[in-house]
Structures are given as C-alpha cells and as structure tokens.
C-alpha cells in the first residue's frame, strides 16, 4: 500500500512545520485588538492599522478585529485610521518574546470633513470567502462562488479543480463545466464576463484546465438566468474572474516541485518517438507541409513516414514535474486624482501522468443468446459475433478487450496583464490573456483476453492448443488474435483574449444632484454605464496523431515463436491500413461587445433599486481542417517473426533494416532489403473533411430590480435574442459518403439503412446546417427577507441551448477497429428550457451560511448523443429527444467555529451536497430499436449528470503563527456516460438488431486533498500539498440489468500527487 508511507510523510511534514512555527513563536511576539466606532460603540470594519517602526500594515475584519502575527520584541507605535474618521495613535506598545499584546482603539467620526466624504459602494466578490458570500446575497441571480483563498487551501491548481468546490458544480470526464446536472451545452463559460471561443473538435465548451489558479481571483457560478446574461445560461454561467488591480504595490514569485505515485522508474515512461514537448509548448516542425493539405484520395505527392520517427512509442524517463510563477502589480494616485494601476502574471508548469494495466473493454449482449451475458464486441457482422463457431482459416475477427499503458507529458504556460485607470466617476481596464497547453501522449494497448475468453487453455507456443494453428486439424489463428494498438498523440491548445472595458458614473450636472431627480414615487439617481469590447481566439492543433494497429499469430510451421503483422479494416467511407497519421487543425475566432445602462432609483420607502437595459453581440467563426494519411491495406504487408511480448511490430515497421532475418513474405519467404520509406507508402485517404461555421448572436434586454418594501423585492425582465448558426462543408473535401440520422435516412429515396449516402446524390447544400431563430426569454424572481439574516428567493426563467458546429456537420470517420464513428446531424433543433428555482439562505453572521435550494428544469428538444444501428454498422449521433427534466436539491453550510467556541478560533467547517434526478424521453426511433432488441426503454438519465455531489472541508488558520492547513473531500456520484444502444443488422420494421449495448455509467468516486502552509519570516511561505490521497479506481461500467450486475468498461488510477512549494511575496 502506497497510502501508508504517504500518510507518514504528511505527518512528518506537519510535525516539521508545527515545530518550525513553535520555534518562530518563541522568537517573536504578536499584537491583536479590536477597533471601535466611538460614536456608535460598534466594531469598525476596514480600518487600517499600521506599525510605524516596521511598516507592517493590516485591516480590521467585519468584527473590527485585527492581528499582527509576527512582531520582533520591542516598543512600537500603532496608527489607526479610516476614511471619515479621525486618526488615532497609540505609542509605547510593548511586544515581548512569545507573548501576545492586546491593543484596542476607538475612532471618532471626522464630521468636519463630511461634506467632502464620498460614500462608495462596497466592492462585492474578490478572492475571500466572506466577500463572495456578500456577492451571493446582493446578486440578482443565484450565485455560488469559490475564491482564490479557498482554492489555494484546497490545493486546486486550475479552474477545473476549483469549480468542483462550488455547490452543484462538477466537470465532465473531458474537463468541461457541468452545473446542476446540465451538460456543457447548457453552460456559458466566461472570462471576466466574456464568452470564450472553443477549439474542441466535438463541442464548443471550454476546457477549464487552461486556466491555472495563478491568474484566478474567483470562479463565480450563476445558477439562475437574468436578462443581462446570455440566453444559454440554463444550467449556469461559469465566470472565471482574473486577478485585477491590487490595493497595494506587491511582487510575488513562487516555485514548486511535484511527484506522483504512478511515476514509473528506470525508463518505464512511454515517449513520443518524435521527441518531448518543448519548453515553449510550440513545435512548428510537426506541422503538415502546406502542399499536402486537402489532397484528393490516393494522389501524389505522398507523405514520407520517416519524418515521424518510429511508428510506435518508445521508452524513456518521465519528465521532472515543476512549476514557477511571477506576479506583480501596484497602483499610483496622480495629482489629477486619477489612479493608475496594473497587475501582471506569468506562469509555467511541466507535468506528467502515467497509468499501467488500465482496462478498456468493448462489450455487447447478443440478442440471439442474451443469456451469454456481456461478450466482446467483434469485427464480425454476423448475428452471433463472438459466439459464432470458429471456422478453419476463417476471416479475421478482432476483439477490443484492452489492457493499456499510457503516459502523458504536459507543458502549460501563459501570461495575464491588466492595466486600469480609475477616477471618481470612471473606471477603464484592459486585460490581455495568453494561455498555452501542450500535451504529448503515448499509449500501448494489448488485447490478449479475447483469445483466452474464446479458447480457454490457449497456449500461443503450442499450435495444437485451443485456438491454435492446428486445433484438432483446424487453423483458428484468425479468430480473436492477440492485438496491439499503439498511439502517439500531440496536441497544442491556445487561448488568447484581449478585453477592453469600462464603467462610468454619468454625472449629469444639475439635472441629477446627490439627492436625485424626483419623478412620481421614484427618485432617480446618477445612471451608470458599463461596456466591454473583446476579441478572443482559440486554436487546437494536432500535427500528426499516429495510430498503428497490429496482431499476433501464434506458433505455426513458419515460426515457433509466432509472428506479428498489420491490421487493416474498412473505415467510414473507404479502406484504411494499419498505420494512419491524422493532422487536424481547429480555430475559433470571436468578436464580442456588450453595453449596459443602469438607472438606480430610490422608491417610496427609500429602498434602492434600478432599471437596466443593454445590448449584446457575439460573432464567432470556426474553421476545421483534417488530413489523414495511411498505408493502404495489402501494400507492404509482411510477417514479423517475433513473439507478441518481444520486440513490437512498430519497431520492425520503422526500422526494417535491423530485422531483415525476421521479415517474412507469406507468399515468398524472407524479404531482405525491405524498405518502409519507399515512395508512395503514405497516401491521402477518402475519410477527411473540412468545414467552416459561423454563429452570430444579437440581443437586447431590459430588467428591473424593484424593492416593494424593506423586506420584499421583485427582479424581472426580458431578453430578445436572435441566433444565426450555420456550417458549410468544403465542396472539395475528400469525403464522398456520409451516414445520416435514421429517421432522416428513411425520407431519402433509394437510401438503404447502414449504407452511407453518396454526397453527390443529394441536392447541393443539403448537408449544410442553417439555423435561424428569434427567442423571447423572460425572467422573474422574488426576494423575501422576513427576518434579519434570512433570505428567500423564488424565480422562473426561459432559456435555450444551441447545437455545436461539430454536431451539425454530418461527416464521420473511424481510425481503428473498435472506434464507433461520431456522425454530425445537420437537422438538429435548438433546445428550450423552463427553469424554476427556490432558495433559502440563512446568514446570521457575515462568515456563516446555511442554505437549501430546490430547482426544476423542463427541457424541450434536449440534445443527447445516442448509438444507432444502421445495417451492419453502428454510429454515434446527436439527436433531439422530445423532452427531459431535472429535479434537484442543494444544501450548503459554512461555519466559523470560533463563534461557537473561542478555543476553535481560526477553524472553519463547510460542506455542500447536491441531489439530482434527471430523465429524458427517447424518440420513437430509439425506443423501437431497443424494443426490437428485447430491451424496451422509454426514458434514460441525462448524460454527464451525476446522481449526487458533495464536498466537505475543514480549514484552520492561525495568523499569529503563520500556519494554516486544510482538508477537502469531494465525491461525485454515479454518472451516465452513454445511453443504451444497439448494433448490427436491423432487417426492416420487424427485424431485430444483433446486439444490445447497455448504458455506460461512471462509478462514484471520492477525492481527498490535504494542504499545509507555513510562513517563514515576513516574506517567505512554504506549502505542502497531497492530492487524491484515496487514489480510487476511476471506473466506468456497463449497467448490465439482464445479468444483474455491472461489467467494467474502463478502469484506471490517477495516483497520488505530492507537491512542495515555496513563495516569496512582499508589499512596498
């Protein structure tokens, strides 16, 4: 067990830090106290306290408390100040070694300066938990947040890990946001309120791991729709708020190292044969030469395979995991009264992951013999598949029951800069972000289990054993042979955003003075204008993904150790060989602007509200290019006389001159002089496609926040949003045939189920999507405060969801056997969502919260991916389900334990839980297919919606010692990954599919993270973190109801991450 030494290491680190803090406490003293408003005899928040001799400075909290944790012994002068109050000086404050000095102060109001004193709005949000609780209460929408402070305590290294700390929030297995059970299409991911483009090939969602914690001030999740949000904010709007202009001049630099318990030793890390990821994360040498893009299938010029190094991965040492970051900023007030400020961050990180003996199995249930249970999926299209009797020297029948080893090397870096100008009535900001994430993955997946399931007792070195080349006189070599799939994948992801924004208080001279402009029962105050203009860019480049599929023949008359050879198969739209190279480049460019005008007012009982109007536009363009090259099946074919567990076939394919005595032509014997890099080896294939897409969203809205009394207000309005969404398949694309949705296929004259439709047989533009829709999206909510600290919210809103570019593009491909092709659907409709929300918050203190929420969502034309049988083939395709619904409960509590028991000062306990019940109704087409397979199904759960989520955390912070630690436990419940489907022939209306594929779920798992930090002197801090301490199996399973249990589909372990970092930060 690795946990036991890890826990020992954690305890040792904890003991070291405690001893360090104890030693420090013996060398210094501390000062604490309470600052009061002397006129009202109440604690005074946000008062500045300064030690004149050392320059140390702090501010009081909401209870008037302040603390200086580390003060050398001596005599000092304390200065207490706050705007609107007279300064107070306390001299002769004595600090003794290892002792605490209590110094309280009372400040008198400075009434002589009241005419010049300007009351400013409290700044909501920020990075602290208390500030974000303020935002939660004041926001017109239901908002939950996590700040940089809590992310740091939880060891959350990026936005993906941080989002999981928010109640009801999680991420999909691909790293996209999922809120309240709704998948990414219903979530708007934003950076400082700007919707980001996405270069993901299959969705427009943004992967959150692109945003490291170094640049994040907070993650704010709006769970209800208000008209000033985009119409797609059904499940929520995830707004990543970057760090802004600081209150103090500062500089911080940090460095850390990390390791993982899965880290292989002695060269056991799989590496890309083309070399490691570069420091910059950019490698232009991997790009496809321009003259080879968009070739007609089979034409010259060809792509020489020698540029890829080996056809399969190699072995080497795992990269060192380390990171560093630098952040600095400040502000300066000019003589003109204008404040100029900036903040800049640069970060770089190198990471790795590794897993061995991971499970990845493709299985089905035979409708002819369902009692056989979950059998391996095979390349055989007959009704029995894996259950069919083997034939002497029969056709090749492959299985996909893999045990996988995979290694990933990642480099991530980026910069963030913010510059701002502030005056009494104006606030202007410019933000620039560049984030680069590059991963290089190599994997080797072996399938030996299929052979042994079919032929128990098989011995690959004994031709007469079951399944051998002479099994009772029959040769069963081709039935479920050992198989190896080798891949090398390199991905560069880039996100850039340039944002200009401002907020202006519109001083209207005498028209509206400080008392406002009276109009009936309302007194109109000074209006506020805010705006934002942005240009954002996202790119995903995959310069040469290598896939090699090979098999093993057991011992026979040619070789006593057996032999290896290539595997070819019939891909969607044409023949593919064993070695395929894919180049893919996806770019999205977004231009966006918004303008909001807010008219504050005071109503009849002197409560403040506002009326708000605004306009919005987001224009996005996507370009998708793909070029695939292959060695055609039947060319350059040879046998490599080697055991399956010896030298891999990829090494012989790449370096044939080293194995001339082991290369064998089945029809001509040994073939010395074989050359893999002869001209014409890699040719363009007929499965490629290229498309462009455009999305133009225009919106105007109005909303009002109307307080009726001091304890009741209504918030409502309406958004008018226009959508234009289109895709255009390049007419010169090599793709000549496409699959279509089953019901659509039935409307095309002459079309046959399971047979791709010829593009040339369709009218021009038939496969180009063109969605245009205008929507009126109302929203209304009520906020009731029946008692101090108690708030009840209820609301209704109407929202929408759009299909993605890829979902609308009807092209498909399979790059190896076992990969079911994803097919776009140009006939998708937009979804409509009716949202109902109820929340009760009880906040007896500013740092305490008890909350319960109920929500219900009614969805029309919900888009979900299904698996369809079309003839002997199977495809995965997005379709509109008629309706769906989500019921959910959320519970949340945060309690500062010092309020309940003084010795527990500094300890905070919190937690949240979300319970989800989701259901979508299948179309008649899918119900019919499942019914004919013998598994009638009318409804399923919604994909990517966990049955439950919960988080528990404990944080402890002793400011006087500079010591803090935290423990976070997060659980994600069972989650539907894919809906049930069918595979194989569907013979007319009365026929039955050959195979049933049960629904696939991700099994519940929990994550436990521990962090401890210690300040060393005034400027340094050391931090140790242990993440994923429980190291659970991450498992998906087939929900096999017929056999009364679960059958594992995939399973692996992430390993435990251990990190140690040190930082230097100071203010000046």
N, C-alpha and C positions, 0 to 999 in steps of 0.2 A: 504494500500500500504506500503510495506517494504522499497521502494526506498526513500521515503521522510525522515524517520529517519536516514537512511544510509547516505544520502547526508548531512543531518545536522551534523552527526558525522564526516564526512570527512571535512566539513567546520570548525568544531571546532578543529579538529586535525591540519588542515592547519593553522588556526589562532594561535594555540598554538606554532607551530614550527616557524612561522614568528615572533611572539613576542619573542620567545627564541633567534632566530637569531639576532633580533634587539638589545636585551639586550646584547648579546655577542659582537655585533659590537660596543657597547658603552664602552666595557671593553678592547678591543684590537684594534690594527691598522693593516695595511696591506702594502705590498710592491709589486710593479709591475714595469715592464720595458721591454725594447727591447734590445737584444744583436745583434750586427752587426759584419760582417766580414769587418774589417777596410781596407783591401787591395782592395776589390771589392765593398765596400759600399752597401752590401746586408745583409738582415736579416740572422742570423745564427741559424739553427735548431740544436737540440740535444746538446746544450751547457749546462753544469752543473752549477747550481747556488747554493751556499751554504752559510748559515748564520753561521758564526763561533761560536758565543756565544750559540746558541740553538741547533745546529746540524741539523736544517731543511734543506732539500735539494729538488730541483726540476730541471726539464729540460725544455728548451725552445721548443716551438712547431714549426711547419713548417714556421711560420711567425716571428720566433725569439722572441715571447712573453713568458714571464714567470710571475707567480703570487705566492705570499705567502699570503694566505687569513687571517691567524690568527697569529699576532705577538704582544706579550705584549709590552707596551710602553717602550722605552729605546733607547740606542745608540748601533749600531751593525756594524759588518764588513762583507761585502759581497765578496765572492770569485767566480770569473767566470773562467771556464776552459773548454777546449775541445781538444781532441786528434788532434795534428797537429797545434795547436795554442799556443801562449804564454799566461800564466796565468795572469789574471788582478785582482787586489784587490782594492775594494772601501771601505774605512774606514770612521767612523764617520757618518754612516747613521742613521738619527734620525727618530724614529717612535713615533707618538703622538696618544693618545687615540682617537679612532673613525675616524682617518684620514688615507688617502692613500698617500704613498710616491712613487714618480716616479723616478726610478734609471735606466738609460740606460748605456750600456757598449759597448766598441769596442775592439775586439780581433785581434791581429796581427798574421799572419802566422809564424810558427816556422820553417823557411827554413833550419836552421842548423840541424834539425833532419829529414829532408825529406827522406834521404836515408834509415832510419830505419822505416819510417812511412809506414804501410801496409794498403792499401785501401781495406776495406772489403765490401761484398755485403750488401745492405740494407736488413734487415730482414723483409720479407713480411708477412702479416697476423697479428697475435697477437690477442688481445682482443678488440682493439679500432676500431671504425668505420672508421677512416682515414686509419689505417693500412690495414684493409680489402678492402678498396677501392683501395689501392696500389696493393694488390694481384689480384683484379679483372682486373686491367689494364694490369698487367705483365703476367698473366697466359696464357698459350697456349690454354686452354679450356675456354668456357664461364662459369664464376664462379660468384655466388652471395653468400653472407655470412652474418651472424649475429654474433657479438662478445659478450663476457661476459658483457661488459659495457651496451650495448643496451638491452640484456636480463634482466639485473638487473633493468634497468629503466622501462622495460615493465612489470615487475613482473612475468616473465616467470620462473617457478620453475624447469623445466626439459627440455630435448631436444625436446619433443613433442610440448610443448608450444613455444619454441624458434624457431623451424622450421617454424611455421606459420607466423613469421615475415619476412621470405625470400620471395621475389617476385616469384609468380608462384608455391609456395610450400604450401602444407597443409598435413593433416593426415586423414586417414580413420576413420570410427567410432570405429575401433578396436585399433587405435593408431599407425598405420604403416604409413611410409612416402609415399606420392603421389606427384610427381613432374610433372608439365606441363600437367596435365590430365592423365598421365600414372599411372596405379595402381602399388602396391608394387612389383610385379614380375619383372617389368622393372627398379627397383631402387636397387642400390647397397648400403647397409648401412654398414658403416665402422667406426672403432675406430682407429684413428691415421693411416688411410690408410689400416687397416687390416679388411677384410670382416669377419663379425661376424656370428657364427652359431646361429640357432634359434630353440627353442624347442616348438614353437607354434604348436598345433595339426593340423591345416589346411593349414599353409603356412610356408615358410622359411623366411618371413620378421621378422624383429626385432622390438619389441615394444619399442618406444623411451622413455616412461616414466621410464624406468630402469635407465636412466642417468640423475641425478639431476644437476642443474646448478652449484652446488658447485665444480664439477670436470671439468667443461667445460670452455675452453678458447675461442673456437669459433665453429660454425657449418658452414661448407663450402659445398655448393651445386654446383657441376659441372654439367652444363646442356647440355654440348656437349661432344661427345666422342673423345678422343685422344688415340693413340695405347698403351700408358702406363697405361691405365685404363682397368678394366675388361670388357669383351665383352657384359655384361648385362647392362651396363650403358646407356640404351636408353633414359630413362626419366631423369636420373641424378644419380650421386654418392653422397650420403649424408655422409660426413666425419665429425665425431664428434672428434674434436681435444681437447685432455685433457690438463690440465694445466702442464706447463713444468718447467724447472729450472728457478727460478726467477733471476732478475738482482740484487736484494737487499735481504739481510737476513731479514726475517719477520716472524711474527706469528699473526694469526687471529683466534678469537673464536666468534661464534655468537649463539644467542638463540632467538627463536620466538614462539609466540602462535598464534592460528588461530581459527576462528569460521565460521560457515556457516548459512545463514538464514533458511535453511531447517533443521537445527539441532532440533530433537524432544526433548521435555521436559517431565519430570515426567515419565520416564521409557518407552517411546514410541519407543525405538530403538530396531529393531529386532536383536537377537543374536543367534549365533550357539549354539545348545544345548551341544556341546562337549567342550565349553569353548572359551575364547577370544584368539586372536593372541598373542603369547608370545613375549617378548621383543626382542628376537633374531630372530623372524620370522621363527623359525625351531621347529617343533613338531614331533619328531620321533614316538611318541606314537600313531599317527593316521595311520601309515603305515599298510598295509595288511600283516599278517604273511606269511612268505615265503612258508609254506606248502599249502597255499590256492591259489597260483598263477597257472594260466593255467589249471584249473580243467576241466575235461570232464563234460558237462552239466548234472546236476541232481545227481552227485556223491557226496559222503561224502569224507572228512569232510565238515561240513557246517560252515557258519559264524554266530555267535550269534549276534542278533540285540541289545542286552543290552549294547554292547560296544559303541553304538552311542548316548547314552542318549535318548532324545525324538526324535520321528520320524519327528517332525516339529520344526520350530524355536520357541524360547521363546522371552520374552521382558525384556529389561534392560535399563541401562543408556548408552548414547553414550560416546565413549572414548574421553578423552581430546586430542585435536589436538595441538601438539607442535613439535618443531624440534630443533636440535642443530648441529653444525659442528665445526671442528677444522682443521685449515690448517697452515702449517709452511714450511719453506724452506730457503735455502740460498746457497751461493757458496763461495769457498775459493780458491785463486790462490796460488799454491805451488811454491817453489823456482825453480822447474824444468820448470816452465812455463805452467804446466798443471793446468787447473781449474777443481775442483771437486764441484759438486752441487747436490742438492736433493730438492724434494718437496713431502710432504705427506698430504693427506686429509682423514678425517674420518667424516662421516655424519650419522645421524639417524633422522627419521621422523615418526610420527604417525598421521594418517589422517582418516577421515571418510566421508561418503556421505550417503544421505538419500533422498528418494523420496516417496511421497504418491499420491494416485489417478492417477498413471501413466496409460496410455492407451496402450493396446497391443491387437490388433484385427486381426483375420484371416478371410478374406472375399474373395468371388469369385463372378463371374457373371455366371448365368445359361445360357447355350447355347440354352436350350429349351424355356426359358422365359427371355430373356435378359432385357426386359422392367422392370423387378422387381428390377433392379439395383444391388448394392453390397449386397449380402446376406451372412450370416455367413457360414463359412466352417463347415461341419459336418462329423461325422464318418460314415455316411450313404453313401454307394457306388451307390445308385440308381441315375437315370438321373435327378431327381428333387432335391434331397438333402433336404435342409431346406424348400423347397417349397412343399414337398410331404405332402399329408394329414396325420394327425396323426392317429395311429391305437390304438385300445383298448389293453392295456397291451402289446404294441409292443416292438420291440427290442430297446436297449439303443442307443440313438442318441445324441452325445455330440457336443457342440459348444466350441469355443475358443475366447470369447469376454471378455477379462480380464481387471479388474482394479487392479493394482498392487501396493503393498508397498514393498520397497526394501531398505535394509540397508547394508552398506559395511564398514568393519573395515580394515585398511591397515597399515602395518608396513614396512618401507623401510630403509635399511642401506647399507653402503658399505665403502670400503677403496680404495684409489688410491695412489700409490707410484711411483715416478720417480727418478732414480739416473743417473747421467751423468758425463762423463769426456770429457773435451774439451782441445784441444791444437791447435797450429797454423794450422795444416793440418788434424786433426782428431776430430771426434765428435761421442762418443759412448753413448747409452742410454739404460736403462732397465725400462720398465713400467709394473706394476702389478695392475690389477683391480679385485676387487670382489664386485659384486652388488647383493643384496638380496631384493626381493619384495614379500611380502606375503599378500594376501587378503582373508578375510572371509566374504562371502556374504550370507545373508538370505533373503528370499522373500516369500510373501503370495499373490497369485493372485486369485481373486474371479471373477467368471463368473455368474452373475445374469441377465445380459442383454439379453442373448439368449432366456431365457424363456419368458421374457416380450415382446420381438420382435415377437415371435411366438404366444403368447397368451396375447394380451393386456387386462389389468384388472385382471391379475392373483394375487391371494392372497394366500400366502403359508399356512396360517392358516385356509383357507376355502376350504374344499375338493370339494365343488360344483363350485368354481370359474373356469374360463377358464384355462385349463392346469392342473387342479387338479386331485385328485384320483377318483372323482365322477363327472366329467364334462358331464352332461347330461346322466349319467349312464356309461360313458366310463372312463377308467383309463389312463390318459395321463402323468403319472408320469415320464415315461422313455424318453419322448421327450424334449430335451434341458433342463435337470435338472440343478439346481444350481450346480456349480462345483468349486472346490478349488484345486489349485496346490501349494504345499509347497516345497521349495528347500532350501538346505543348501550346499554351495559350498566353499571349502577351496583350495587355490592354492598357492604353493610355486614356485617362479621363481628365478633362479640363473644364473648369467653370470660371468664367470671368463676368464681373458685373461692375458697371460704372453708374453711380446713382447721384443725382442732384436733387436736393430737397430743401424746403424752407417752410417756416411758419411765421406769419405776420399778424400782429395785432393792428387792426386798421383804425388808426387814430383819425377820427372824423371831425376834429376841431370842436367848435361849439355845438355842432349838431348832436353829438352824444358826449356829454361830460361824464365825470366819475359817477354821477347819480343816475345816469341813463336817460333814455328817451321814453316818456310815458306815452302809451298807446292803448287805450281801454284799460283792461285789467292787467296788462303786461307792461313791464318796464324793460325796454330793450337796452342791452349793454353793448360794449365795444365788440364788433364782429372779429372773427379770427379766420384767416385764410391759410390753408396748408396745401402744399403741392409736392409732386415728385415726378421727375423725368428720369428714365433709366434705359440703358442698353445692356443686355446680357447675352452671353454666348456660352454654349455648351458643346463639347465635342467628345466623341468616343471613337478611338482609333484602334483597330485590331489588325496590325500589319503581319498577317501570316500565322493563323492558327493551324497547327499541324495535327492531323489525325491519321494514325496508322492502325489498321485492323488486320490481325494475323491469327492463324490457327495452328494446331499441332496434330500431327498424325502419329499414332502410337507405333511401336516397333513392328516392322514388316520385313519382307525379303530384301528391301533396299538398305535399311538401316536398323541396326539392333537397338539404337537409342531413340529411334523415331525421327521425325523431320518437321520443320515449320514451313509455312507458306502463307501467301497473302490471302485476304478475304475480300471479295468484291460483292456488290449487291445492287439491286435495282433501286435507285433513288427516285424521288419525286421528279418526274419529267425527263429522266434519262439515266444512262448507265454510269455508275461511279466505280472507281477502282478502290484498292486497299489503302492507297496513300493519297490524302486530299489536303490541299492548302487553301485556306479561306482568308481573303482580305476584305475587311469591312470598315467603312468609314461613315459615321453618322454625325451630322452637325445640326444644331438648332440655334436660331438667332431670334431674339425677342426685343422688340421696342415697346416701351410701355410708358404711359403717363396717367396721372390722376390729379384731380383738382377738387378740393373740398372747401366749402364756405360755411362757417358755423356762426349762427346768430344767438348768443346767450341772452337769457332774459330772467327777470325775477317776476314771479306771478303774485297773485293777490295775498298770499300769506308769507311773502318774502322768501320763498324757496326758489332756488335757481334751477333752470332747465335750459334747453337750447333747441333750435331748429337748424337742420343741416341739409345742405344739398351738395351734389357733386357729379362729376363726370369721370369716365374711365375708358381707356383703350389699351388693348394688348394685341399686338400683331406679331405672329410667330411664323417662321419659315423653317421647314425641315428638309434636309437632303440626305438620302440614304443611297449608298453605293456598296455593291458587293461583287467580288470577282472570285470565282472558285476554279482551282486547277486540280487535275487528277492524273494519275497513271491509269489509263483505261484497263479494265479487267481483260485479261487474255494477252496483254503485251508484257514483255519482260518477266514472264512468270517462271519461277524456279522453286525447287525444294532446297531448304537449308537443312542439311543433315546434322541435327543437334537436338538434344533433349530440351523439353519445354522449360525446365528450370536451369538450363545452362545459358549460353550466350543468346541474347534476344535476337529475333528476326530483324529488328530495326538496325542493329549493328551490321549485320551482313548486307542488308539492303543499301546502307550508306557507304560501307567500305568493303566492296566485294573482292578487291584485290588481296585482302587479308585472309580471305576464306575460300580460296579457289579450289581447295581439295574437299570442300563441303557443299559446293553449289552443284545442284543436280537438275538436269532437264529430264522430266518424266518420259520424254519421247526420244532422248538422245544420249543419256548418261551425263557424266561430269562435263561442266562447261567452263573450262579455264578461259580467262580473259574477259569474263563478263564485265560490262561497264554500265553502271547505273546512270551515269550522267551523259549518255548518248543523246544527241539532239532529238527532240520530239517526245521525251518522256512525260513531261507535264503539259497537259493541254487544257484549254478553256472548256468548261462544262456547260450544258444547257439548263442548269438549275438556277442560274443567277438572276437577280432582279435589281432594278434601280427605280426609285420613285422620289417624288417631291411632294411636300404637303404644305398647306397654308391654313392658318387659323386666325381669324380676325374677330375680336370681341369688342363690342361697343356697349357702353352702359351709361345711364343716368339714374339718379336716385334722389329721394328725399326721405328724411326721417325726423322725428321729433322726440325729445325727452321731456315729458310733461309731468311735473310734480303736481298732484291734486291737493295733497296735504303734506305735512312734515313726515308722514309715515306711509304714504301711498303715491306711486307714480306709474305712468304708462310710457312705454317706449315702443314706437311703431313707425312704419313707413313702407316704402315700396321701391323696388329696383326694376328698371326696364332694361333688359339685357338682350342684345342681338348677337347671334352666333353664325359665323360662316366658316365652315370646315370642309376642306377638300383635299383629295390626294390624286396624283397623276402618275400613272405608271409610264416609265420611259418607253416610247414605242420601239426603240432599238434594243430594249432589254433582251437578253438571250432566252428568257422564259417563254416557252411556246404553249404550255398547257398548265391549267390550274384546277384545283379542286374548289367546289362551291358547297355552301350550306345545303343540307339535304332537301329541305322544303323548296329552296330556290332551284335546285337541280331538277326537281320534278316539273318545273314550269318551262324548261328549255327543251324545245322539240329535238328528239333524237338523242338526248343525253342519257347515259347509262350509269346507274349507281356504281361507284367505285372506279369509274373511268374518268381521268382528268378531261376537262373541257378544253378544246382547242381554242386558243385566243383568237385565231384568225376567223373562226366560225361565228364569232359574236360581233354585233354592231360596234363600231368604234365608240370608245368612251363608256361601254357597259360596265367595265370593271373599275372605272374611276369614281371614287366616292364624292358626293357633293351634298353636304348637309347645310341647310339654311333654316334657322328657326329664331323666332322672337318670343321672349318669355316675359311675363309679368310676375315678379317674385315678391309677394307681400310678407311682412313680418310684424308681429305684435307681441308684446310681453308686458307683464305687470310685475312691479317690485313693491313688496309689502314689508314694512318694518314695524311689527306690532309691539316690540319691546326693544330696549337698548341692547345692541349686540346680536339681535335676532333678525334675519332677513329671509323672506320667502320670495322666490321668483317662479313665474309660470309664463310659458311662451309658446307660440306657434310660428312656423316659417315654412315657406315653399322654396325648394332649391332644385338644382338639376345636376346631371353628370353627363359628360361627353365621352364618346369612344375616342381611342387614341389613333394616331396616324397608322401605326402598325396593324391595329385591329381592323382597320378599314381596307387594308391592302391585301388582295386575295392571291398571294403567292406563297409558295411553301418549298421546303426542302428537308431532306434527311441526309445527314453526313456520315452515318454509320448505322448498321442494323441495330434495332432496339430503340432508336430515337424516333418518337412519333412526331410527324411534321406539324408545326403550328401553321394554320391557314387563316389569313385575314378574311373579313366578311364586309364587303362594301355596302351591304344592305342593313347595317345596324341603325337603330334609332337612339336618340338621346333618352336618358332616364329622368324621371321626375320623382322627387322625394317630398313627402309631407312630414314635417318634424314637430314633435310635441315634447316639451321639456318642463320639468318641475324640480326645483332645488330649494332646500332649506339649509341655510348657513347659520351657525351659532358661534359668535366670536366674542366671548366675554372679556378677553384681553387682546391686545394688538398682535401678540405672538401665539395665540391659541385659536384653534379652529375645530369645530365639529360640524360635519356636513353629510347630508344624504340627498341623493338625486335619483329621479326616475325619468327615463326617456323612452319614446316610442317613435319609430320611423316606418312609414308606409311608402313602399317603393313600387313604381310602375315602370315596366320595361327595363328591369335590372339586367345589367350586362355581366355574364359569367361565362367562363370557359368550360366547354364540355368536350367529351370524347365521342366521336361518331364513327359508326361502322359504315363504310362505303365500299360495297363489294368485298373483295378480299383484303382491302386496305383499311386503315384506321387513321383518323386525323383528329387534331385538337383544334377547336374553332370557337371564337366568342360568339354568343347569341344573346338575344333579348328574351329573358324569362318574363312571363306575363306580370308577375307581382312578387313582392317579397316584403318581409317585415323584420324589425329588430325591436326587442324589448330588453331594457337594461336597467340595472340598479348600480349606483356608485355610492361608496361610503368612504369618508376620509376623516382623519383625526390628526391633529398636531398639538402637542402639549409640552410646554417648558416646565420640567418637573420642579424647578426651583420655586415656582409659585405655590406648589403644594407642600414642599418640604425643603426648608432652607439648605440643609447639607447637600441637596441634589442640584444646587445652583450650577448651571452650565450644561446639564443633561436635558436633551430634547428627545422625545419619543414620538414617532409618527408612523402612519400607515394609511394605505388606501386599498380598496377592493372594488372590483367591477364584475358583475354577474351578467352574462349575455345569453339571450335566447334568440336565435336567428332562424329564419325559414324562408326559402324561395320555392316557388312553384315551377316545376319543369314544364316545358312546352309539350303539346300533344305528341310531337315527333319523337322527343326523347322518351316520353312515357311509353310510346308504342314500341320503340326498340328495346327498352328494358323489360317491358311486359312480355314480348316475344322471346326474350332470353330466359324467362322464367323467374325474373326478379322485379315484379311490378313496383314501381316507385313513383310517387306523385310529387313529393317535396324533399328537399335536402337542406342542409345548413348552408350558410353563406361562406364562401371561401375566405381565408385569412381572418376569420372572426373567432378568436378563442372563446371557449365556453366560460372562462373566468380569467381574471388577472388580479394579482395582489402584490403589494410592496410593503415591507416592514423595515424601519430603520431606527437606529439609535445613534445619536451624535453627542459627544461630550467635549466641551471646550473650556479649558482653564487658562484664561487670558493672563493671569498673573504669573503662570509658569510657562506660557507659550506652548502648551501641549494640547493637542486635540486628537481624538480618534473617532472612528465611525464604523458601523456595521450595517450593511444593506442586504436585504434578502428579497429577491424578486421571483415571482412564479408566473409562468404563462401556461394556461390550461390547454386541453386538447383542442386542436385547430384543424378544420377541414382544409386540405391542400388541393385535392382534385375531386370532382364529383364522380359518381359511378358512371360507367360507360360500357360499350360493347365493342367487339372486334370480330371481323370475319364476315362471310357471306350473309347477306340478307336477301333471301330469294323471294322477291315480290311481297305483296301485302301479307301473305300468310306464312312467309318463311321465318326462320329463326337465325339470329346471329350465332356464330360458332362459339364465341367466348364472352364471358361476362367479367368485367374488371371492377372490383369493389371500390368504394370510396377510399381515398387515402387521407389519413389524419397524421398530424404531427402530435406526438405524445407529450403530455405535461412534463415540464422540467423546471427546476429552480436554480437560481444563480445567487451565490453568496460572496459578497465583496467586503474586504476589510482594509481600512486605511488608518495610518497613524502618522502624525506630523509633529515636529518639534522645532521651535525657533532656537537658533544658536546665536546669542547676542542680538544686536539691534537689526542686523541686515540679512542674516542667513536663516534659511529654513531647510531641514532635511525631511524627506517624506518617503514612507514605505507603504506599498500597496500590494495586496494579494487579491486577485480577481478570479472568479469562477472556482472558489475553493472546493465546492462539492463535486466538480467535474462530472456532471451527469452524462449519460448517453443521450445524444440528440437523435431521436428516433422517429421515423415515420412508419406507419403500418397500414396494411390493407384491413379494413373493417369487415372481416370475413364472417358475416352473420350466419351463413349456412353451416359452417363448421364450428360455430360457437366460440370463436376466439379471434385473436389478432395474428397476422402474419407480417413479419418485419419486411419492410421495403428498403429503407436505408437506415444506417446507424453509424455514428462516429462520435468521438470525443474531441473537445476543443483543447483540453489540457488546462492547467492552472497557470495563470500569468503572475509572475513576481517581478516587482519593479522597485527601484530605489532612485530617488531624485534629490537634487539639491538646487536651491534657488537663492539668488541674491537680489534684493529689492530695497530701494531707498527712495525717499522723497526729498525734494530740495526746493 
